């Protein structure tokens, strides 16, 4: 699903830059649980960072919910991976997404109300849960796109138990992709500006209102500067990597003041400048 609301669509989504976070938390999670499944959260990341953990989840999950709202390129990339593995997918889109690419338009989409209105959210959850259950039962572990396109040869997952192959893959990844997430993400940082949460962020830090407000502040600053700020979580520590960009001292002061509200979490700021 989309991680953030595209700038071109913020007005349509009630001026809410975190619209799809709210979709996930208030619609998808309750519906997934109601259908008897366990939700696995998509990670916030720069769009050029397709992390191995995401691909692994696409490979191993019993069922994948695919929200094509806003026709997000990353979503369709991940849809291609799941389809190649011939594993079941639940297709959804919001009522503001009127058309989808031709090849995907043949699928049975469930349409949800993007407003997430309090007076209808319970019905929206029930309807989506019913759709998830029906798709899971009909799919029988297979991908419906195979039926339509007549595919016959499945992609084989890599042998991750082979340590030699894994080590070679890691070396090739370092050669091709650079030595750090900051270097890899910097290529498209100005196009995909914002805060980037490194993998495992929410597993290491407890989600609180103060922490989420701090992340929004970092995200706003990064977008204004058209760059990416990397947030890495450790045990009770948070590293804010400002990279090579030069920020106004008043902006840094605001972040440092806001970080004091996160105690007992220790916040450190780093910069390559």
C-alpha positions, 0 to 999 in steps of 0.5 A: 500500500502507499506509505505516504500521501502523494503531494499531488493528492493531499488536498483530495485526502482532506489535507492529510499527509498521513492519510494512508497511515490512518487507512492502515490503522483504522480500516485494514488492521481491524478488517484483517484481524476480523477475517482471522489473519494477523496483519504485518505492517508495511515499512516506511521507507524511501521508494528506492529502498525495497528492503529484503524484509518486505520481499521476504514477507511478500514471499512468505505471507499466506495472503497479501492485501494490495491497495492500488489507491493513487496508483503507486509505483512501489505497490505495483512493483511488489504486486509483480513479485507476489504474482510471480510467486503464484500466491493469493492477493486481495485487491482493494482501492479507495473510491477516489481511484477511479481507474487502474492499469489495464492488466490489473483492471480485470481483478475483483477489487473491493472499493472502500470509502477514503473518508474513514468517517466515524459513522460508517467505519464499522460497516467498512471494516465488516465489508472489507473483512468479508471480502478478504475471507471470500478471496482467501477461500476462492484462491486456495493458495493460488494467484488469480492473475495466473488464470487470466494470463495463462502463466505456467512457470513460477518464480523460485525463491532464493535458497536463503539457507545456503550461507555461501549464496547469501554471502555472495548476494550480500557482496553483489548488493554492496557493489551495486547499491553502495555502502549505506542506506544513506548513499542508496536513498540519496539518488532519489531523495529529492523526489521522495523527500521525507523521514525514512524509518530504518527496518525494525524501527517500531520493534525497537521503540514503543509507539507513542503520540510524542514519538509520532509527532516528532517523526512528523516534524522530521518528515515536514523538515525533510520535505521542505528541504527536499531531502531524506532524513534517516531515523534509526532505532536502537534499544531506547535510543534514536539516531537522526541522520541528517546526511550531507544537507545543511539545515537552518540552526532554528530548524535543528533547535526545534528538533532538539527541543522536541526530542526532549519530550521523548525521554527516556528515549535518548536522541542523537543527531548526526551529520556528514557536514 
